[in-house]
Amino acid sequence: MGERFFLYDDVTQAKTRFLSFMGDEERHDLALIYSDRHYGKVIVLDIQSNRFAIIGSDDLKEEGYLEFAFGITEEKAAELLDFLSEIIY
């Protein structure tokens, strides 16, 4: 194998917020990672499903985005969207 070529190798400060809430459909355990990367978007990790997405307010307006990103039903996505719309600007 040849010499490894990195596209980037940065170390940045990040703030992580852990949240848990009970929706009508299920419990949601999330970790939100805020940093200077990803053009102001937030990395949202669903701890229960081990899935994540980089989400900004524009993504929340995209129909079907949460269903696709987290592999959840439309009903579960609706309650997650309602919650994330309150905390992601």
Buried (B, 14 or more C-beta within 10 A) or exposed (E): EEEEEEEEEEEEEEEEEEBEEEBEBBEBBBBBBBBEBEEEBBBBBBBEEEEBBBBBEEBBEEEEBBBEBBEBEEEBBBBBBEBBEEEBE
